[in-house]
Amino acid sequence: VFATSALAGKEEKVQWSQLPAAVQKTITDNAEGGKVEEIEKETKSKDGKTITVYEAEVKKPDGKKLEIKVGEDGKLIELERD
């Protein structure tokens, strides 16, 4: 019963203006000219530390989608192409 709550995170939608500057830069650098459609902030605990990950959904000019995951320090975690 408790195993699922150990890594249970909290997700919330956030605005571009709420992102740290380093996160904004990483998303912009990896958006491939696309438009950010939605940003979620996910907070979870791991090994007693709280980790914040920002997840941006981007629609590229060709209609394809990207998902960019960035740590709160601006480090790129994952880039997923549709």
C-alpha positions in Angstrom: 0.0 0.0 0.0 2.8 2.4 0.9 5.0 1.6 -2.0 3.0 3.6 -4.5 3.1 6.7 -2.4 6.9 6.7 -2.1 7.4 8.1 -5.6 4.0 9.7 -5.9 4.4 13.1 -7.4 2.4 16.3 -7.7 1.7 17.7 -11.2 0.4 21.1 -11.9 0.0 23.3 -15.0 2.2 26.4 -15.0 2.7 29.4 -17.1 5.9 30.3 -19.1 6.5 33.2 -16.7 6.6 30.9 -13.7 9.6 28.9 -15.1 13.1 29.6 -13.9 15.2 31.3 -16.6 17.5 28.3 -17.1 14.4 26.1 -17.8 13.0 28.6 -20.3 16.4 28.7 -22.1 16.6 24.9 -22.3 13.0 24.6 -23.6 13.6 27.3 -26.2 16.9 25.7 -27.3 15.2 22.4 -27.8 11.8 23.4 -29.2 13.1 23.3 -32.8 11.1 26.4 -33.7 7.9 25.1 -32.3 5.3 26.7 -30.0 5.0 25.6 -26.4 1.4 24.5 -25.9 1.4 23.3 -22.3 3.8 23.2 -19.4 3.5 21.0 -16.3 5.6 21.1 -13.2 6.0 17.8 -11.5 7.3 17.6 -7.9 8.3 14.3 -6.5 10.4 12.9 -3.6 13.3 10.6 -4.2 15.8 9.5 -1.5 14.4 12.1 0.9 15.0 14.9 -1.7 12.3 16.9 -3.5 12.9 16.9 -7.3 11.1 19.3 -9.6 10.8 18.5 -13.3 9.2 20.7 -15.9 7.5 19.0 -18.9 6.7 21.1 -22.0 4.6 20.0 -24.9 5.7 21.7 -28.1 4.0 21.7 -31.5 6.6 22.2 -34.3 5.9 24.1 -37.5 5.5 20.8 -39.4 2.7 19.8 -37.0 4.7 17.2 -35.1 4.9 17.3 -31.4 7.9 17.3 -28.9 7.9 16.6 -25.2 10.8 18.3 -23.4 11.6 17.4 -19.8 13.9 19.7 -17.9 15.2 19.7 -14.4 14.7 22.8 -12.2 18.4 23.6 -12.8 17.8 23.9 -16.5 19.4 20.5 -17.4 17.7 18.6 -20.2 16.4 15.3 -18.9 14.5 13.9 -21.9 13.5 15.0 -25.4 10.8 12.9 -26.9 9.7 13.3 -30.5 6.2 12.3 -31.7 
